[in-house]
Amino acid sequence: MRRTLTSAVLGVVTAALLSSCMGGAAGGGAAADGPPVRGGNLNVAVPTDPQSLDMVANPGQVTAHLGNMLYEKLFEVDRTFTARPMLVQDYTTSPDRLTYEFKLRQGVTFHDGAPLTANDVVASLQRWQTGHRTGQLVSPDIEAITAPDPATVTIRLKRPRYPLINELAGAGTEIYEAKNLAGVPPTGFGQDKAIGTGPYKLKSWDIGRELVLERHPGYASRSEEDWGGQAGAKHAYLDTVTYKVVSDQDALINGLQTGQWDHAMPTNDQYETLRANPAVVVHNLPGGNENVVIPNFNPGSRFADPRARQALNLLLDKPALNAATGGSKDLTLETGAFASPDNQAFYSTAGEEVYRQRDPEKARQLLAEAGITAGATVRIVTTNSYPEFGKWAVLIQDELSKIGITTKIDTFDFATMLGTLTKDPGGWDLTTLFFDSALTSPAQMPALTLGTLNGSSSPELDALMAEYNASTSPEQAKAVVDKMQAFTWQQLSVITLSQSKLYAAYSPRLKGYGDFYRVFWNSWLAS
């Protein structure tokens, strides 16, 4: 998902929207696919144009998936969501956990041939600190990011920060050339500066129609063949990868079945149809989405009153909302968790009893106490870029109409929807979204950091975030995660509908694919 709005809000909504830049599985099985074949073009259908290839200004799903091919970070996640060194050769941490020293890999070059230096890393991370929502949340704990020599980066902290390495593997920490970041506006850089160290580089971009990546001939790969995900060895077997914008699901499915596209990630309601087609390979992707309704806490919204939020949770028929997206029950987990069960460090059952409550009559009473009675109008803002959002909005409208509440639904493309939410903070009541449920630090998770979008910031949540950051063990951190999720269900900053898995559908010609979203290094096309 993509846009050119204020980066603070964009980072909140899109650093974790859908399965943006993390998550994945071993999948594929290159050994079983035979020896790799070099050459050819892979056609990939995507639902929208990325609009920007700047991962700080525009960290949405399509942008992130393209960015993974173009850019690299100090650390990347492997197939188990574990952070692994990528541009880092090795690193040390001081005994007081306040100083990290990173030694960069040698021989790494950008797409224009310039060598990677510590100054590039410093400039990129300093921009992340100010321009990306996760970076802004991490920044108060950072004393300085410096380059003592061209091959060394040092991060000095003001206080220990337990998830720092995971956060350096998250969206927005991609490393760009320092010279290309000078004077970049908040809306991001242009395509002429979309230059990274990844295995593919930008060849052409017909905005709104297609974007083509080509092999980076100077790419320096790591040697680890077994890490998977976004980490380890990356072999650019394909000459080019062409991303075609296909927003219509019928065209998407027809193109898959006729071989027009080699890879797509269709909506869940197409899952059973595609799985029954022997001409298409269908594979589930670990991780997935947290499907949510977001109430607006800002003054002017009818849901600024906590009783209205409690009422909405009691009113919603969550199984019906989940069923509205269609598809197999294999793809839907009815839970109030904000992390996928695959994301073991963050999966929690805290607040599950609140998630499962349903009492329409009590909801009517609470809405009346909050001043939302017959004749009142609830304003829902949604998007037509992702069909699920609109379906949920209509079902919420139906639920409210049963108790006499009028609902006005405004539908926009995704970028315009986000602009509508932010330009008039009190001018909307509800919106529908989903977030990546495989993120690996609280600062990356919109369910915990939505304050700049819907006004749900609170001292209690800030204290829990600080408690997590001060953790010294996985067990201590997990206990805080449980408290965070319980507080989210008490506050109702989001109302989680379910966890849903994504899946990929692709041509049997695609080999070596690791079933890791739109990661296509190490993939090839069988002749």
C-alpha positions as CSV (number, residue, x, y, z in Angstrom):
1,M,0.0,0.0,0.0
2,R,1.4,3.3,-1.0
3,R,1.1,7.0,-0.7
4,T,2.7,10.4,-0.3
5,L,1.4,11.5,3.0
6,T,3.2,12.5,6.3
7,S,5.7,9.8,7.0
8,A,4.8,9.5,10.7
9,V,1.3,8.4,9.8
10,L,2.5,6.3,6.8
11,G,4.9,4.5,9.1
12,V,2.2,3.7,11.5
13,V,-0.2,2.3,8.9
14,T,2.1,0.9,6.3
15,A,5.2,-0.3,8.0
16,A,3.1,-3.3,9.0
17,L,0.2,-3.2,6.5
18,L,-0.5,-6.6,5.1
19,S,2.6,-8.8,5.0
20,S,4.7,-5.9,3.9
21,C,8.3,-6.8,4.3
22,M,8.7,-9.7,6.6
23,G,7.4,-13.2,7.0
24,G,7.8,-16.3,5.0
25,A,8.6,-20.0,4.9
26,A,11.1,-22.5,3.7
27,G,8.8,-23.5,0.9
28,G,9.9,-24.0,-2.7
29,G,12.6,-26.5,-2.5
30,A,15.3,-25.5,-5.0
31,A,17.0,-28.9,-4.8
32,A,13.8,-30.7,-5.9
33,D,13.4,-28.2,-8.7
34,G,16.7,-29.2,-10.4
35,P,19.6,-27.1,-11.4
36,P,18.9,-23.3,-11.8
37,V,18.4,-21.9,-15.2
38,R,19.8,-18.4,-15.9
39,G,17.8,-15.9,-18.0
40,G,14.3,-15.0,-18.8
41,N,11.6,-12.6,-17.5
42,L,9.2,-13.2,-14.6
43,N,5.8,-11.6,-14.9
44,V,4.4,-10.7,-11.5
45,A,0.9,-9.3,-11.0
46,V,0.6,-6.7,-8.2
47,P,-2.6,-5.0,-7.0
48,T,-1.4,-1.4,-7.2
49,D,1.4,0.8,-8.5
50,P,4.0,1.4,-5.8
51,Q,3.8,5.1,-6.5
52,S,7.2,5.5,-4.8
53,L,10.3,3.3,-4.3
54,D,11.3,5.3,-1.2
55,M,10.9,2.9,1.7
56,V,10.9,5.6,4.3
57,A,8.3,7.9,2.7
58,N,6.2,5.1,1.4
59,P,6.6,1.8,3.3
60,G,3.7,-0.1,1.9
61,Q,3.2,-3.7,0.7
62,V,4.0,-3.4,-3.0
63,T,6.8,-0.8,-2.3
64,A,8.3,-3.1,0.3
65,H,8.2,-6.2,-1.8
66,L,9.9,-4.3,-4.7
67,G,12.3,-2.7,-2.2
68,N,13.4,-6.1,-0.9
69,M,14.7,-6.8,-4.4
70,L,16.4,-3.4,-4.8
71,Y,17.7,-2.5,-1.3
72,E,19.4,-4.2,1.7
73,K,19.7,-3.5,5.4
74,L,22.3,-4.1,8.1
75,F,20.2,-7.0,9.1
76,E,17.4,-9.0,7.3
77,V,14.9,-11.6,8.5
78,D,15.3,-15.2,7.6
79,R,12.4,-17.7,7.0
80,T,11.8,-18.0,10.8
81,F,11.6,-14.2,11.4
82,T,15.0,-14.2,13.0
83,A,17.2,-11.2,12.2
84,R,20.5,-12.2,10.4
85,P,23.4,-10.0,9.4
86,M,23.1,-8.8,5.8
87,L,25.3,-5.8,5.1
88,V,27.0,-6.4,8.4
89,Q,30.0,-8.8,8.5
90,D,30.1,-9.0,12.3
91,Y,29.2,-6.8,15.3
92,T,29.8,-6.4,19.0
93,T,27.7,-5.1,21.9
94,S,29.2,-3.5,25.0
95,P,28.6,-5.1,28.4
96,D,26.2,-2.3,29.4
97,R,24.2,-2.9,26.2
98,L,24.6,0.8,25.2
99,T,27.1,0.6,22.3
100,Y,26.9,-1.5,19.1
101,E,29.8,-1.6,16.7
102,F,29.0,-2.9,13.2
103,K,31.7,-4.0,10.7
104,L,30.4,-3.7,7.2
105,R,31.0,-6.4,4.5
106,Q,33.6,-5.4,2.0
107,G,33.1,-5.5,-1.8
108,V,29.4,-4.4,-1.7
109,T,28.5,-1.9,-4.3
110,F,25.4,0.2,-5.2
111,H,23.7,-0.2,-8.5
112,D,25.7,2.7,-9.9
113,G,29.0,1.1,-9.0
114,A,29.7,3.2,-5.9
115,P,31.1,1.2,-2.9
116,L,29.0,0.9,0.3
117,T,30.5,3.0,3.1
118,A,29.7,3.7,6.7
119,N,28.6,7.2,5.7
120,D,25.8,5.7,3.6
121,V,24.6,3.7,6.5
122,V,24.7,6.7,8.9
123,A,22.8,8.9,6.5
124,S,20.2,6.2,5.9
125,L,19.6,5.4,9.6
126,Q,19.5,9.1,10.6
127,R,16.8,9.6,8.0
128,W,15.0,6.5,9.3
129,Q,15.1,8.2,12.8
130,T,13.3,11.3,11.6
131,G,11.2,10.1,8.7
132,H,9.9,6.7,9.5
133,R,7.5,5.9,12.4
134,T,9.5,3.0,13.8
135,G,12.6,5.1,13.6
136,Q,10.9,8.0,15.4
137,L,9.9,5.7,18.2
138,V,13.4,4.3,18.4
139,S,15.1,7.7,18.2
140,P,14.7,8.8,21.8
141,D,16.9,5.9,22.9
142,I,19.7,6.7,20.4
143,E,22.5,9.0,21.6
144,A,24.4,8.9,18.2
145,I,25.0,7.0,15.0
146,T,28.5,7.6,13.8
147,A,31.1,6.3,11.3
148,P,34.5,6.1,13.0
149,D,35.9,4.7,9.7
150,P,34.6,3.8,6.2
151,A,33.9,0.2,7.3
152,T,32.5,0.7,10.8
153,V,29.2,2.1,12.1
154,T,28.6,2.7,15.8
155,I,25.3,3.2,17.5
156,R,25.4,4.6,21.0
157,L,22.2,4.3,23.1
158,K,21.0,6.4,26.0
159,R,19.4,3.3,27.6
160,P,19.4,-0.4,26.6
161,R,16.9,-1.3,23.9
162,Y,16.1,-5.0,23.8
163,P,14.7,-5.1,20.2
164,L,17.2,-2.9,18.4
165,I,18.6,-5.6,16.1
166,N,15.1,-6.6,15.1
167,E,14.3,-3.0,14.4
168,L,17.4,-2.6,12.2
169,A,15.9,-5.5,10.2
170,G,12.6,-3.8,9.8
171,A,11.1,-1.5,7.2
172,G,12.6,1.9,6.7
173,T,16.2,0.8,7.5
174,E,17.2,0.2,3.9
175,I,20.6,1.6,3.0
176,Y,20.8,4.2,0.3
177,E,23.7,6.3,-1.0
178,A,24.3,9.2,1.3
179,K,24.5,11.6,-1.7
180,N,21.0,10.7,-2.8
181,L,19.5,11.5,0.5
182,A,20.6,15.2,0.7
183,G,17.6,17.5,0.4
184,V,15.0,14.7,-0.1
185,P,11.5,16.1,0.8
186,P,9.1,14.2,3.1
187,T,7.3,12.9,0.1
188,G,10.4,10.9,-0.8
189,F,13.0,10.7,-3.6
190,G,12.3,10.2,-7.3
191,Q,12.9,7.0,-9.3
192,D,16.3,8.3,-10.4
193,K,17.5,7.8,-6.8
194,A,16.0,4.4,-6.3
195,I,19.5,2.9,-6.0
196,G,20.4,0.1,-3.6
197,T,22.8,-2.8,-3.1
198,G,20.3,-5.5,-3.9
199,P,20.5,-8.2,-6.5
200,Y,18.1,-6.3,-8.9
201,K,18.0,-2.7,-10.0
202,L,15.4,-0.5,-11.6
203,K,15.3,-0.8,-15.4
204,S,12.0,1.1,-16.3
205,W,8.8,2.3,-14.8
206,D,5.6,3.0,-16.7
207,I,3.7,4.5,-13.7
208,G,0.3,2.8,-13.2
209,R,1.0,0.0,-15.6
210,E,4.3,-1.8,-15.0
211,L,7.7,-1.6,-13.4
212,V,10.7,-3.7,-14.6
213,L,13.7,-4.7,-12.5
214,E,16.9,-6.1,-14.1
215,R,19.8,-8.1,-12.7
216,H,22.5,-6.0,-10.9
217,P,25.7,-7.5,-12.4
218,G,27.9,-6.2,-9.6
219,Y,25.9,-7.8,-6.8
220,A,28.0,-9.2,-4.0
221,S,26.1,-12.1,-2.4
222,R,26.4,-13.5,1.1
223,S,27.4,-17.2,1.2
224,E,24.7,-18.6,3.5
225,E,22.4,-20.7,1.3
226,D,20.1,-22.0,4.1
227,W,18.8,-18.9,5.8
228,G,16.0,-18.2,3.4
229,G,13.5,-15.3,3.7
230,Q,15.2,-12.0,3.0
231,A,18.6,-13.1,4.3
232,G,21.6,-15.1,3.2
233,A,22.7,-15.9,-0.3
234,K,20.9,-14.2,-3.2
235,H,21.4,-15.4,-6.8
236,A,19.9,-13.3,-9.6
237,Y,19.1,-16.1,-12.1
238,L,16.3,-14.1,-13.8
239,D,17.3,-11.4,-16.3
240,T,14.3,-9.3,-15.4
241,V,11.3,-9.2,-13.2
242,T,8.2,-7.3,-14.6
243,Y,5.6,-6.2,-12.1
244,K,2.2,-5.6,-13.8
245,V,-0.5,-3.6,-12.1
246,V,-3.6,-5.7,-12.1
247,S,-6.2,-4.3,-9.8
248,D,-9.2,-6.4,-11.1
249,Q,-9.4,-9.8,-9.5
250,D,-11.1,-11.4,-12.5
251,A,-8.3,-10.2,-14.8
252,L,-5.8,-11.4,-12.2
253,I,-7.3,-14.9,-12.0
254,N,-7.7,-15.2,-15.8
255,G,-4.1,-14.1,-16.3
256,L,-2.8,-16.7,-13.9
257,Q,-4.8,-19.5,-15.5
258,T,-3.7,-18.5,-19.0
259,G,-0.1,-18.0,-18.1
260,Q,-0.1,-14.2,-18.6
261,W,1.3,-13.8,-15.1
262,D,3.8,-16.1,-13.5
263,H,3.1,-15.1,-9.9
264,A,0.3,-13.3,-8.0
265,M,-1.1,-13.0,-4.5
266,P,-4.9,-13.2,-5.1
267,T,-7.7,-12.5,-2.5
268,N,-8.8,-15.2,-0.2
269,D,-12.1,-15.8,-2.0
270,Q,-10.1,-17.2,-5.0
271,Y,-8.2,-19.7,-3.0
272,E,-10.3,-22.8,-3.5
273,T,-10.8,-22.2,-7.2
274,L,-7.1,-21.8,-7.8
275,R,-6.1,-24.7,-5.5
276,A,-8.3,-27.0,-7.7
277,N,-6.6,-25.9,-10.9
278,P,-3.7,-28.2,-11.7
279,A,-2.2,-25.5,-14.0
280,V,-1.5,-23.3,-11.0
281,V,0.7,-23.9,-7.9
282,V,-0.9,-22.6,-4.7
283,H,1.1,-22.3,-1.6
284,N,0.3,-20.7,1.8
285,L,2.6,-18.1,3.2
286,P,3.4,-18.1,7.0
287,G,2.8,-14.9,8.9
288,G,-0.2,-13.1,7.5
289,N,-2.5,-10.3,8.3
290,E,-4.2,-8.9,11.4
291,N,-7.6,-7.8,10.1
292,V,-8.9,-4.7,12.0
293,V,-11.5,-2.1,12.4
294,I,-10.0,1.1,13.7
295,P,-12.1,3.5,15.8
296,N,-11.2,7.2,15.8
297,F,-10.2,8.5,19.3
298,N,-9.8,12.1,18.1
299,P,-12.3,14.8,19.2
300,G,-15.1,15.1,16.7
301,S,-15.4,11.4,16.3
302,R,-18.3,9.6,17.8
303,F,-15.9,6.8,18.9
304,A,-13.8,9.2,21.0
305,D,-16.1,8.0,23.8
306,P,-14.8,4.6,25.2
307,R,-18.4,3.4,25.5
308,A,-18.9,3.7,21.8
309,R,-15.8,1.5,21.2
310,Q,-17.0,-1.1,23.7
311,A,-20.4,-1.1,22.0
312,L,-18.8,-1.6,18.6
313,N,-16.9,-4.6,19.8
314,L,-20.1,-6.1,21.3
315,L,-22.0,-5.4,18.1
316,L,-19.7,-6.8,15.5
317,D,-20.5,-10.3,14.3
318,K,-16.8,-11.2,13.8
319,P,-17.4,-14.7,12.2
320,A,-19.7,-13.0,9.6
321,L,-17.2,-10.3,8.9
322,N,-14.5,-12.9,8.5
323,A,-16.7,-15.0,6.2
324,A,-17.3,-12.0,4.0
325,T,-13.8,-12.3,2.5
326,G,-14.6,-15.8,1.3
327,G,-12.0,-18.5,0.7
328,S,-11.0,-21.5,2.7
329,K,-11.3,-21.6,6.5
330,D,-7.7,-22.8,6.3
331,L,-6.8,-19.1,5.7
332,T,-8.6,-17.6,8.7
333,L,-7.9,-17.9,12.4
334,E,-10.6,-16.4,14.6
335,T,-8.5,-14.8,17.3
336,G,-7.9,-11.4,18.8
337,A,-4.1,-11.7,18.6
338,F,-2.2,-8.9,16.9
339,A,0.6,-11.3,15.9
340,S,0.5,-14.5,13.8
341,P,1.0,-17.8,15.7
342,D,4.0,-18.2,13.4
343,N,5.5,-15.1,15.1
344,Q,6.0,-17.0,18.3
345,A,7.7,-14.1,20.3
346,F,4.6,-12.0,19.8
347,Y,1.6,-14.3,19.5
348,S,-0.6,-13.9,22.6
349,T,-4.0,-15.0,23.7
350,A,-4.4,-12.1,26.2
351,G,-7.7,-10.3,25.7
352,E,-9.3,-13.3,24.0
353,E,-12.4,-13.1,26.2
354,V,-13.0,-9.5,25.1
355,Y,-12.6,-10.5,21.5
356,R,-15.2,-13.2,21.8
357,Q,-17.9,-11.0,23.5
358,R,-21.0,-10.3,21.5
359,D,-24.2,-8.6,22.9
360,P,-26.1,-6.4,20.4
361,E,-28.6,-5.2,23.0
362,K,-25.8,-4.1,25.4
363,A,-24.1,-2.5,22.4
364,R,-27.3,-0.5,21.7
365,Q,-27.4,0.7,25.4
366,L,-23.7,1.8,25.3
367,L,-24.1,3.6,22.0
368,A,-27.0,5.5,23.4
369,E,-25.0,6.4,26.5
370,A,-22.3,7.7,24.2
371,G,-24.8,9.8,22.3
372,I,-25.1,7.6,19.2
373,T,-28.8,7.0,18.8
374,A,-31.3,6.6,16.0
375,G,-30.7,9.3,13.4
376,A,-27.0,9.6,14.2
377,T,-24.6,9.1,11.3
378,V,-21.4,7.0,11.6
379,R,-18.8,7.9,9.0
380,I,-16.7,5.0,7.6
381,V,-13.7,5.7,5.4
382,T,-12.5,2.7,3.3
383,T,-10.7,1.9,0.0
384,N,-11.5,0.0,-3.2
385,S,-7.8,-0.9,-3.6
386,Y,-8.4,-4.0,-1.4
387,P,-11.8,-5.6,-1.7
388,E,-11.8,-6.9,1.9
389,F,-11.9,-3.4,3.3
390,G,-15.0,-2.5,1.5
391,K,-16.8,-5.7,2.4
392,W,-16.1,-5.2,6.0
393,A,-17.4,-1.6,5.8
394,V,-20.7,-2.7,4.3
395,L,-21.2,-5.4,6.9
396,I,-20.5,-2.9,9.7
397,Q,-23.1,-0.6,8.1
398,D,-25.6,-3.5,8.1
399,E,-25.0,-4.2,11.8
400,L,-25.4,-0.5,12.7
401,S,-28.6,-0.2,10.6
402,K,-30.2,-3.0,12.6
403,I,-30.2,-0.8,15.7
404,G,-31.2,2.3,13.8
405,I,-27.8,3.9,13.2
406,T,-27.2,5.5,9.8
407,T,-23.8,4.9,8.2
408,K,-22.1,6.9,5.5
409,I,-19.3,5.0,3.7
410,D,-16.7,7.0,1.7
411,T,-14.6,4.8,-0.6
412,F,-11.3,6.0,-2.1
413,D,-8.1,4.5,-3.6
414,F,-5.7,3.7,-0.8
415,A,-3.5,6.8,-0.9
416,T,-6.6,9.1,-1.0
417,M,-8.1,7.1,1.9
418,L,-5.1,7.7,4.1
419,G,-5.0,11.4,3.1
420,T,-8.7,11.6,4.1
421,L,-8.0,10.1,7.5
422,T,-5.1,12.4,8.3
423,K,-6.2,15.8,6.8
424,D,-9.3,15.9,9.1
425,P,-8.5,14.0,12.3
426,G,-12.0,14.4,13.7
427,G,-13.9,14.0,10.3
428,W,-14.3,10.2,10.4
429,D,-15.4,7.5,12.8
430,L,-14.2,4.1,11.6
431,T,-11.8,2.7,9.0
432,T,-11.0,-0.8,8.0
433,L,-7.4,-2.1,7.4
434,F,-5.1,-5.0,7.9
435,F,-1.6,-5.2,9.2
436,D,1.4,-7.4,8.8
437,S,1.2,-9.9,11.8
438,A,4.8,-11.1,11.5
439,L,6.7,-8.0,12.7
440,T,9.3,-8.4,15.4
441,S,9.2,-5.4,17.7
442,P,6.4,-3.3,19.3
443,A,7.6,-0.2,17.6
444,Q,6.8,-1.7,14.2
445,M,3.3,-2.8,15.1
446,P,0.4,-0.5,14.2
447,A,-1.9,-2.0,16.8
448,L,0.5,-0.5,19.4
449,T,1.5,2.7,17.6
450,L,-1.6,4.0,16.0
451,G,-1.7,7.2,18.1
452,T,-0.7,9.5,15.2
453,L,-3.5,8.1,13.1
454,N,-6.5,7.7,15.4
455,G,-5.4,9.6,18.6
456,S,-5.1,6.5,20.7
457,S,-1.8,7.3,22.4
458,S,-1.7,6.8,26.1
459,P,0.8,7.0,29.0
460,E,-0.1,3.4,30.0
461,L,1.0,2.1,26.6
462,D,4.1,4.2,26.6
463,A,5.1,2.7,29.9
464,L,4.6,-0.8,28.5
465,M,6.7,0.0,25.5
466,A,9.4,1.2,27.8
467,E,9.1,-1.9,29.9
468,Y,9.5,-4.1,26.8
469,N,12.6,-2.2,25.6
470,A,14.2,-2.7,29.0
471,S,13.8,-6.5,28.8
472,T,16.8,-8.7,29.2
473,S,15.4,-12.0,28.1
474,P,12.8,-13.5,25.7
475,E,10.7,-14.7,28.7
476,Q,10.6,-11.2,30.2
477,A,9.8,-9.6,26.8
478,K,7.0,-12.1,26.2
479,A,5.4,-11.3,29.5
480,V,5.2,-7.6,28.5
481,V,3.7,-8.6,25.1
482,D,0.9,-10.3,27.0
483,K,0.3,-7.1,29.0
484,M,0.4,-5.0,25.8
485,Q,-2.2,-7.1,24.0
486,A,-4.5,-7.1,27.1
487,F,-4.2,-3.3,27.3
488,T,-5.1,-3.0,23.5
489,W,-8.3,-4.9,24.1
490,Q,-9.1,-2.8,27.1
491,Q,-8.5,0.5,25.2
492,L,-9.8,-0.8,21.9
493,S,-7.4,1.2,19.8
494,V,-8.1,-1.5,17.2
495,I,-10.8,-4.2,17.1
496,T,-9.2,-7.2,15.6
497,L,-11.5,-9.4,13.5
498,S,-9.1,-12.3,12.8
499,Q,-5.7,-13.4,11.6
500,S,-5.6,-14.4,8.0
501,K,-2.9,-16.2,6.1
502,L,-1.9,-15.1,2.6
503,Y,-1.0,-17.3,-0.2
504,A,0.8,-17.2,-3.5
505,A,-0.5,-18.6,-6.8
506,Y,2.1,-19.1,-9.5
507,S,3.1,-20.9,-12.7
508,P,4.7,-24.4,-12.4
509,R,7.5,-22.9,-14.5
510,L,8.6,-20.8,-11.5
511,K,11.3,-22.8,-9.7
512,G,13.5,-22.1,-6.7
513,Y,10.8,-19.9,-5.2
514,G,10.9,-19.9,-1.5
515,D,7.2,-19.0,-0.9
516,F,8.4,-15.7,0.7
517,Y,5.9,-13.2,-0.7
518,R,7.5,-11.4,-3.7
519,V,11.1,-12.4,-3.1
520,F,12.4,-13.7,-6.5
521,W,16.2,-13.9,-6.1
522,N,17.1,-17.6,-6.1
523,S,14.2,-18.2,-8.5
524,W,14.2,-19.2,-12.1
525,L,11.9,-20.2,-15.0
526,A,12.1,-23.7,-16.2
527,S,12.6,-24.0,-19.9
